[in-house]
Amino acid sequence: MVMEIKLGDVVRLNKKHPCGSYEWQVVRLGADIGIKCLKCQRHVLLERSVFERRVRALVSRGE
């Protein structure tokens, strides 16, 4: 099943980032998904399949 992801969505991942945050904002879409930590502003690029496995919940929708 393909997740319906849009730019600006905020998602919660299974494991926390070393800074302590679980919440990330989607900043890039395509074959890879770019996400940004909402606490420390770190950018990470994940393959779509890896991203879909790691997402626990959709916190809020983007514009």
N, C-alpha and C positions, 0 to 999 in steps of 0.2 A: 504494500500500500504506500502510495506517495503522499508525503505530508504537504499541506497547502501552506507554504511559507511566503511571506511578503517582506519587502524592505521595511525596517522600522519595528518589526515584531520583537517582543522581549520574550525569551525562553529561559526555562530553568533546566540546567543540566544535572546529570546524576551525581557527578563528583564536583566538589568545590574547587575553585581556582586557588592557587597558593596564597592569594591576597585575602581569601575568606569568603568571596562572593560566589553565589550559585547562578546569578542572573546575567544574561548576555543579550545584546541587541544585534539583530541581523543587519549587516551593512553591505553585503554583496551577495548576489544570487548567480547561479549558473551551475556548471558541473561541480564546482567547489562552492562552499558557503563560507562567507566571511562574517565573523562575529566579533563583537567588542565587549569586553568586560565592563559592567556598569560601575564598578568600584574603582579600578585602577586604570581603566581606559586601554588595556592591552588588546591588540588585534591578533586574531588567530584565524587561519584558513584551514577548513576541514573538508574532506571529500563528503559529498552529499550522503552516501551510505553510512559513513561514520557519524555524521551529524545526526541523522535520523535515529541511530541506535542510542546516542548519548542524551537525547532530549527526554526529559521527564514530563514537562508540562509547558503549555503555552500560557504565559503570564498576561500579556496584553497584545493587542493588534496594533500594527503601525498605521500610518495614514493611508 
